[in-house]
Each structure stands twice: as structure tokens, then as C-alpha cells.
């Protein structure tokens, strides 16, 4: 696109005006796309599939998609994706849900320029841990000394370990369609979605909960801080967090179970109600959920 060209304009997403009831709005086309894909969609997909703009630069695609969402109350941002605001509600009780609690160790905070060095996860079914997943990951570059000081993971430990191209599909198989849970979940989800998208395998689109947000909303005034170590001490977890992925995932799982007990209906609380509490209130803004 030449610098002198104005950016493409999004077709109106407002409801059809009287006399044009048959007209299809951009919002209609986005909702059709979401229904067709059966999942939330990215701004790039909206630009191509709903607006017919091929090769649209990402910032422009996000601005156009944002205009559509802002003008159509039927749509909403969910982290970096666009979803049907009505959505499919899940009224299943938490006691009946299968959760995949995940934790990552990385070489830094920015997906792309930093890599994953370890993935740890546990599955909780019927409110008890049933399976575990753990793998070191070779990030493909040197691990900074200050990261090694925190995690204990050094270059020698990851040498010969699977690359993320091999480790991520194994984790995807483990996670299935479980509700994803993490402490400061947007951090982990940004890395996981970046790598999954890079592998041309879409996004993690299942429901998710953030124990950091749950803690801030359920334990305000009960604990002095909401970091994982403080919450593990509050919950009396059998496994203490140690900046290693599996141990931190196990501690997070125990914290999750303790937090479920604090919900008004405990394990009978529906997933829909838990998600309303356990996700950042800013999740309807693109990329608004930042690492805490």
C-alpha cells in the first residue's frame, strides 16, 4: 500500500436502515464467519473473509475489525480474537469440567523474540488431578543468565530436548478441549497462541480461567499479594511453586481448587459464571490483557 493511499474503510456495521432490511452489514458477515469457523476469529481473518481485503497490514486489519466490533453489540473482543458476544453459554457445573492447568518457563516476556524452555501441565477431572505433562524445550537460542538464575534452566539442560515445533503438538494433544487455566493466563496464552499460529494450527479457542484474576476478586483483603507463592501458602498446597513449569502447574491446580471453594456456589458454580469472574475485565479490548 502506498503511503499516499488512504486506508481502506470498513463497510458500515450498523443495523440496516429502514427500507434496506435485506442489506447485509459487515457485522453480519463477521458473525457468519465466526459461525462457519465454529470459533472466535482474528482481525486478519475478518479483513480477508468478511471485508474482502487481501494482504491487509495487521494494524489496519485490527483497526477495521475494531470499528466493526465497536458498532455491533453482537460482537466482542476476547483477548486478541473476535467472538459472538452472545456466544454459546456453558452452564455445566465446575465439578463436571475437565481443566488443563498449564505453566510455561520462557527466555523472556515477548513471544517471537523469546522462546519457551519448559511446558508443564496437569489435568483436573472431577476436582482431582488425573494426569501430568512435562517437557523441557530447546528455545533455539541462549538462555539469558538472569533467567537461569530464576528457573535453574540453563543451555545444557535444554540441549537435545524437543524444539517447540515438536513439544507444542504434544501439549495440544494433552490439553484436548479442556478449559485452560494458568496463573496470569494471558502471558502463557500469548506464547502458546503465537507458537501455534506460527505452526499454522490456529489458536487455542477453548474457555480459559486465570487464577490471578480469580484471586484478586475472591481474596481481596484476605491475602497481602496475589502471586503464586503467596496463594500456594494460603491454600496449603502439597507442591510449592519453584519457577519450574510442572511444579508451578501443580501448585496452580491446587490453588484453583481452593478458589473454586470460595465461589458462591462452590463446585456447583457454572463454567459460564466462573469465566465471568476469572477473566480480566478488559478482555473485550484487543490485546488488553497484559502480563501482570
Kinemage of the C-alpha trace (Angstrom):
@kinemage 1
@onewidth
@group {chain A} dominant
@subgroup {mainchain}
@vectorlist {calphas} color= white
{ca unk a 1} P 0.000 0.000 0.000
{ca unk a 2} L 1.465 3.394 -0.992
{ca unk a 3} L 1.963 5.949 1.728
{ca unk a 4} L -0.342 8.406 -0.001
{ca unk a 5} L -3.220 5.923 -0.197
{ca unk a 6} L -5.888 6.296 2.487
{ca unk a 7} L -6.508 3.118 4.495
{ca unk a 8} L -9.472 1.027 3.333
{ca unk a 9} L -12.704 1.852 5.046
{ca unk a 10} L -14.783 -0.788 6.772
{ca unk a 11} L -18.315 -1.183 5.475
{ca unk a 12} L -20.881 0.013 7.953
{ca unk a 13} L -21.558 -2.459 10.752
{ca unk a 14} L -24.718 -0.684 11.913
{ca unk a 15} L -28.123 -2.285 11.608
{ca unk a 16} L -29.740 -1.846 8.182
{ca unk a 17} L -31.693 1.369 7.820
{ca unk a 18} L -35.432 1.281 7.140
{ca unk a 19} L -36.125 0.311 3.576
{ca unk a 20} L -32.897 -1.713 3.322
{ca unk a 21} L -33.794 -4.624 5.619
{ca unk a 22} L -32.226 -7.085 3.197
{ca unk a 23} L -28.817 -5.422 3.313
{ca unk a 24} L -26.013 -7.399 4.963
{ca unk a 25} L -23.719 -5.456 7.277
{ca unk a 26} L -20.057 -6.091 7.997
{ca unk a 27} L -21.150 -7.286 11.444
{ca unk a 28} L -23.430 -9.856 9.807
{ca unk a 29} L -20.537 -11.153 7.720
{ca unk a 30} L -18.243 -11.374 10.750
{ca unk a 31} L -20.881 -13.342 12.671
{ca unk a 32} L -21.298 -15.634 9.666
{ca unk a 33} L -17.529 -16.177 9.660
{ca unk a 34} L -17.499 -16.997 13.384
{ca unk a 35} L -20.377 -19.445 12.915
{ca unk a 36} L -18.689 -21.053 9.911
{ca unk a 37} L -15.369 -21.484 11.709
{ca unk a 38} L -17.004 -22.516 14.970
{ca unk a 39} L -14.576 -20.353 16.970
{ca unk a 40} L -13.517 -16.734 17.568
{ca unk a 41} L -11.621 -15.235 14.622
{ca unk a 42} L -8.642 -12.932 14.202
{ca unk a 43} L -8.663 -9.426 12.741
{ca unk a 44} L -6.694 -10.726 9.747
{ca unk a 45} L -9.403 -13.302 9.047
{ca unk a 46} L -12.053 -10.599 9.294
{ca unk a 47} L -10.186 -8.449 6.774
{ca unk a 48} L -9.916 -11.263 4.232
{ca unk a 49} L -13.120 -13.231 4.745
{ca unk a 50} L -15.607 -10.558 5.825
{ca unk a 51} L -14.240 -7.433 4.130
{ca unk a 52} L -12.544 -8.969 1.095
{ca unk a 53} L -9.245 -7.158 1.710
{ca unk a 54} L -6.332 -9.455 0.900
{ca unk a 55} L -2.855 -8.643 2.217
{ca unk a 56} L -4.188 -6.110 4.706
{ca unk a 57} L -1.445 -4.945 7.142
{ca unk a 58} L -2.158 -6.184 10.663
{ca unk a 59} L -2.545 -2.710 12.255
{ca unk a 60} L -5.061 -1.746 9.580
{ca unk a 61} L -6.902 -5.064 9.936
{ca unk a 62} L -7.169 -4.554 13.684
{ca unk a 63} L -8.454 -1.000 13.238
{ca unk a 64} L -11.087 -2.086 10.717
{ca unk a 65} L -12.134 -5.042 12.840
{ca unk a 66} L -12.255 -2.774 15.888
{ca unk a 67} L -14.593 -0.398 14.073
{ca unk a 68} L -16.932 -3.286 13.269
{ca unk a 69} L -16.938 -4.567 16.857
{ca unk a 70} L -17.497 -1.050 18.231
{ca unk a 71} L -20.548 -0.582 16.002
{ca unk a 72} L -22.118 -4.010 16.511
{ca unk a 73} L -23.148 -5.035 20.031
{ca unk a 74} L -23.464 -8.639 18.872
{ca unk a 75} L -19.653 -8.883 18.653
{ca unk a 76} L -16.971 -8.646 21.329
{ca unk a 77} L -13.208 -8.867 21.684
{ca unk a 78} L -11.985 -11.900 23.636
{ca unk a 79} L -8.274 -11.259 24.161
{ca unk a 80} L -6.938 -10.866 20.590
{ca unk a 81} L -9.876 -12.555 18.851
{ca unk a 82} L -13.389 -11.503 17.864
{ca unk a 83} L -16.297 -13.565 19.141
{ca unk a 84} L -20.066 -13.593 19.070
{ca unk a 85} L -20.994 -11.631 22.206
{ca unk a 86} L -23.980 -13.918 22.779
{ca unk a 87} L -21.771 -16.932 22.419
{ca unk a 88} L -22.595 -20.437 23.467
{ca unk a 89} L -23.087 -20.371 27.224
{ca unk a 90} L -21.771 -23.314 29.172
{ca unk a 91} L -23.908 -23.983 32.218
{ca unk a 92} L -22.018 -27.135 33.208
{ca unk a 93} L -21.001 -27.180 36.883
{ca unk a 94} L -17.282 -26.851 37.553
{ca unk a 95} L -17.304 -30.254 39.274
{ca unk a 96} L -18.119 -31.821 35.903
{ca unk a 97} L -15.463 -29.937 33.914
{ca unk a 98} L -12.067 -31.097 32.723
{ca unk a 99} L -9.336 -28.475 33.270
{ca unk a 100} L -5.836 -28.299 31.822
{ca unk a 101} L -3.686 -26.216 34.159
{ca unk a 102} L -0.554 -25.066 32.330
{ca unk a 103} L 2.625 -23.190 33.177
{ca unk a 104} L 5.484 -22.126 30.921
{ca unk a 105} L 9.073 -21.181 31.517
{ca unk a 106} L 10.478 -18.836 28.869
{ca unk a 107} L 13.617 -16.901 27.993
{ca unk a 108} L 11.782 -13.582 28.391
{ca unk a 109} L 8.428 -11.886 28.077
{ca unk a 110} L 7.973 -11.330 24.340
{ca unk a 111} L 6.741 -14.157 22.082
{ca unk a 112} L 8.783 -14.335 18.900
{ca unk a 113} L 11.940 -12.748 20.245
{ca unk a 114} L 11.834 -15.022 23.317
{ca unk a 115} L 11.249 -18.746 23.436
{ca unk a 116} L 9.635 -21.395 25.618
{ca unk a 117} L 12.057 -23.530 27.653
{ca unk a 118} L 9.604 -25.728 29.556
{ca unk a 119} L 5.921 -26.720 29.477
{ca unk a 120} L 4.227 -28.262 32.487
{ca unk a 121} L 0.563 -29.141 32.792
{ca unk a 122} L -1.849 -31.176 34.871
{ca unk a 123} L -5.359 -32.310 34.109
{ca unk a 124} L -8.055 -31.913 36.741
{ca unk a 125} L -11.187 -34.024 36.316
{ca unk a 126} L -13.882 -34.335 38.938
{ca unk a 127} L -11.934 -31.783 41.004
{ca unk a 128} L -8.865 -34.013 41.303
{ca unk a 129} L -5.576 -34.261 39.406
{ca unk a 130} L -5.635 -37.202 37.000
{ca unk a 131} L -2.735 -36.663 34.547
{ca unk a 132} L 0.510 -34.739 34.195
{ca unk a 133} L 2.531 -33.428 31.250
{ca unk a 134} L 6.078 -32.091 31.350
{ca unk a 135} L 8.779 -31.377 28.807
{ca unk a 136} L 11.835 -29.205 28.520
{ca unk a 137} L 12.034 -27.274 25.240
{ca unk a 138} L 15.095 -26.153 23.311
{ca unk a 139} L 14.322 -22.480 22.550
{ca unk a 140} L 16.884 -22.383 19.741
{ca unk a 141} L 18.946 -19.637 21.342
{ca unk a 142} L 20.927 -18.972 24.504
{ca unk a 143} L 19.059 -18.637 27.780
{ca unk a 144} L 19.909 -15.303 29.468
{ca unk a 145} L 21.837 -15.703 32.741
{ca unk a 146} L 19.191 -13.858 34.767
{ca unk a 147} L 16.552 -16.320 33.541
{ca unk a 148} L 18.751 -19.263 34.507
{ca unk a 149} L 19.169 -17.661 37.937
{ca unk a 150} L 15.369 -17.629 38.350
{ca unk a 151} L 14.444 -21.012 36.865
{ca unk a 152} L 17.621 -23.041 37.128
{ca unk a 153} L 17.199 -23.997 33.463
{ca unk a 154} L 20.422 -23.496 31.515
{ca unk a 155} L 21.604 -24.151 27.961
{ca unk a 156} L 22.978 -27.575 28.876
{ca unk a 157} L 19.604 -28.737 30.202
{ca unk a 158} L 17.720 -27.902 27.013
{ca unk a 159} L 20.384 -29.160 24.598
{ca unk a 160} L 18.963 -32.134 22.727
{ca unk a 161} L 15.443 -31.532 24.059
{ca unk a 162} L 12.463 -31.176 21.664
{ca unk a 163} L 12.044 -27.905 19.804
{ca unk a 164} L 8.761 -26.070 20.290
{ca unk a 165} L 7.706 -27.421 16.876
{ca unk a 166} L 7.689 -30.910 18.428
{ca unk a 167} L 6.747 -30.050 22.010
{ca unk a 168} L 3.696 -27.907 21.239
{ca unk a 169} L 1.767 -30.583 19.271
{ca unk a 170} L 2.350 -32.972 22.189
{ca unk a 171} L 0.906 -30.389 24.576
{ca unk a 172} L -2.046 -29.737 22.249
{ca unk a 173} L -2.829 -33.455 22.322
{ca unk a 174} L -2.634 -33.422 26.120
{ca unk a 175} L -4.784 -30.297 26.524
{ca unk a 176} L -7.556 -31.597 24.256
{ca unk a 177} L -10.547 -29.228 24.578
{ca unk a 178} L -10.164 -28.829 28.337
{ca unk a 179} L -10.740 -25.473 29.988
{ca unk a 180} L -7.284 -23.895 30.095
{ca unk a 181} L -6.134 -22.459 33.415
{ca unk a 182} L -2.954 -20.576 34.304
{ca unk a 183} L -1.728 -18.025 36.802
{ca unk a 184} L -1.571 -14.799 34.788
{ca unk a 185} L -3.089 -16.746 31.911
{ca unk a 186} L -2.713 -14.054 29.210
{ca unk a 187} L 1.096 -14.379 29.476
{ca unk a 188} L 1.024 -18.136 28.821
{ca unk a 189} L -1.716 -17.888 26.195
{ca unk a 190} L 0.205 -15.262 24.231
{ca unk a 191} L 3.197 -17.604 23.937
{ca unk a 192} L 1.081 -20.674 23.206
{ca unk a 193} L -1.072 -18.922 20.602
{ca unk a 194} L 1.942 -17.281 18.965
{ca unk a 195} L 3.663 -20.631 18.507
{ca unk a 196} L 0.501 -22.442 17.455
{ca unk a 197} L -0.282 -19.792 14.870
{ca unk a 198} L 3.309 -19.937 13.634
{ca unk a 199} L 2.803 -23.662 13.057
{ca unk a 200} L -0.340 -22.780 11.061
{ca unk a 201} L -2.530 -24.667 13.521
{ca unk a 202} L -4.877 -21.853 14.549
{ca unk a 203} L -5.387 -20.714 18.135
{ca unk a 204} L -6.328 -22.228 21.466
{ca unk a 205} L -10.005 -21.319 21.425
{ca unk a 206} L -11.404 -23.267 24.372
{ca unk a 207} L -12.615 -21.436 27.501
{ca unk a 208} L -9.959 -20.305 29.974
{ca unk a 209} L -9.628 -19.073 33.539
{ca unk a 210} L -6.959 -17.005 35.251
{ca unk a 211} L -6.216 -17.851 38.892
{ca unk a 212} L -4.582 -14.428 39.299
{ca unk a 213} L -7.868 -12.702 38.432
{ca unk a 214} L -9.909 -15.174 40.487
{ca unk a 215} L -7.673 -14.464 43.467
{ca unk a 216} L -7.942 -10.699 43.111
{ca unk a 217} L -11.732 -10.946 43.034
{ca unk a 218} L -12.265 -13.645 45.653
{ca unk a 219} L -9.436 -12.973 48.111
{ca unk a 220} L -9.349 -9.178 48.215
{ca unk a 221} L -8.218 -8.320 51.734
{ca unk a 222} L -7.600 -11.983 52.583
{ca unk a 223} L -4.061 -12.290 51.199
{ca unk a 224} L -1.452 -9.497 51.043
{ca unk a 225} L -0.396 -10.360 47.486
{ca unk a 226} L -1.730 -12.462 44.650
{ca unk a 227} L 1.484 -14.030 43.362
{ca unk a 228} L 1.514 -17.811 43.074
{ca unk a 229} L 3.803 -18.380 46.058
{ca unk a 230} L 1.525 -16.369 48.366
{ca unk a 231} L -1.570 -18.180 47.095
{ca unk a 232} L 0.099 -21.563 47.464
{ca unk a 233} L 0.838 -20.737 51.105
{ca unk a 234} L -2.781 -19.585 51.602
{ca unk a 235} L -4.133 -22.790 50.030
{ca unk a 236} L -1.623 -25.024 51.821
{ca unk a 237} L -0.632 -26.746 48.568
{ca unk a 238} L 1.270 -30.021 48.706
{ca unk a 239} L 3.502 -28.794 45.857
{ca unk a 240} L 5.114 -25.385 46.251
{ca unk a 241} L 5.887 -23.235 43.182
{ca unk a 242} L 9.538 -23.140 42.223
{ca unk a 243} L 9.692 -21.405 38.829
{ca unk a 244} L 9.645 -24.816 37.176
{ca unk a 245} L 6.729 -25.498 34.894
{ca unk a 246} L 5.296 -28.746 36.305
{ca unk a 247} L 5.651 -27.735 39.949
{ca unk a 248} L 4.038 -24.369 39.248
{ca unk a 249} L 1.208 -26.025 37.274
{ca unk a 250} L 0.571 -28.439 40.150
{ca unk a 251} L 0.537 -25.586 42.666
{ca unk a 252} L -1.805 -23.593 40.416
{ca unk a 253} L -4.144 -26.597 40.188
{ca unk a 254} L -4.360 -26.772 43.979
{ca unk a 255} L -4.935 -23.024 44.172
{ca unk a 256} L -7.695 -23.327 41.560
{ca unk a 257} L -9.480 -25.969 43.615
{ca unk a 258} L -9.219 -23.793 46.726
{ca unk a 259} L -10.580 -20.792 44.815
{ca unk a 260} L -13.477 -22.849 43.466
{ca unk a 261} L -14.378 -23.452 47.093
{ca unk a 262} L -14.618 -19.670 47.573
{ca unk a 263} L -17.152 -19.207 44.766
{ca unk a 264} L -20.704 -18.595 45.949
{ca unk a 265} L -21.891 -21.973 44.702
{ca unk a 266} L -18.556 -23.754 45.014
{ca unk a 267} L -18.145 -26.703 42.659
{ca unk a 268} L -21.783 -26.226 41.552
{ca unk a 269} L -20.842 -22.852 40.019
{ca unk a 270} L -21.302 -22.959 36.249
{ca unk a 271} L -18.374 -22.546 33.908
{ca unk a 272} L -20.120 -19.526 32.403
{ca unk a 273} L -20.307 -17.848 35.825
{ca unk a 274} L -16.702 -18.741 36.661
{ca unk a 275} L -15.465 -17.271 33.375
{ca unk a 276} L -17.298 -14.034 34.144
{ca unk a 277} L -15.203 -13.790 37.304
{ca unk a 278} L -11.954 -15.463 36.252
{ca unk a 279} L -11.006 -13.449 33.168
{ca unk a 280} L -9.682 -9.868 33.014
{ca unk a 281} L -12.495 -7.321 32.835
{ca unk a 282} L -10.631 -5.692 29.925
{ca unk a 283} L -10.766 -8.851 27.812
{ca unk a 284} L -13.177 -7.172 25.403
{ca unk a 285} L -10.415 -4.863 24.170
{ca unk a 286} L -7.899 -6.164 21.629
{ca unk a 287} L -4.781 -7.381 23.353
{ca unk a 288} L -5.795 -5.597 26.522
{ca unk a 289} L -4.899 -8.443 28.870
{ca unk a 290} L -1.276 -7.730 29.685
{ca unk a 291} L 1.131 -9.635 31.857
{ca unk a 292} L 0.851 -8.610 35.484
